Amino acid sequence: MRRFIPSFGPIDTASLVLMLALQSLDLYLVTTLQQISISPASLVVAAFGQLLEMLYNIFFYSILISAC
């Protein structure tokens, strides 16, 4: 994907787009299995929120482990 999506400074946008696409796909499949309809815009926003929550958890547990 790095051939098609350039990076902006030190940020690897290709990886971010891939993570957002995979999280959106995961959320779409879960909502489809639960027979809930969701708009594509809210799907992307919810996927972005889940990625931020995952990032927070990684930071929290890495700090917790390094403190031990």
Secondary structure, DSSP 8 states (H G I E B T S, - for coil): -TTTS--BTTB-HHHHHHHHHHHHHHHHHHHHHTT----HHHHHHHHHHHHHHHHHHHHHHHHHHHH-
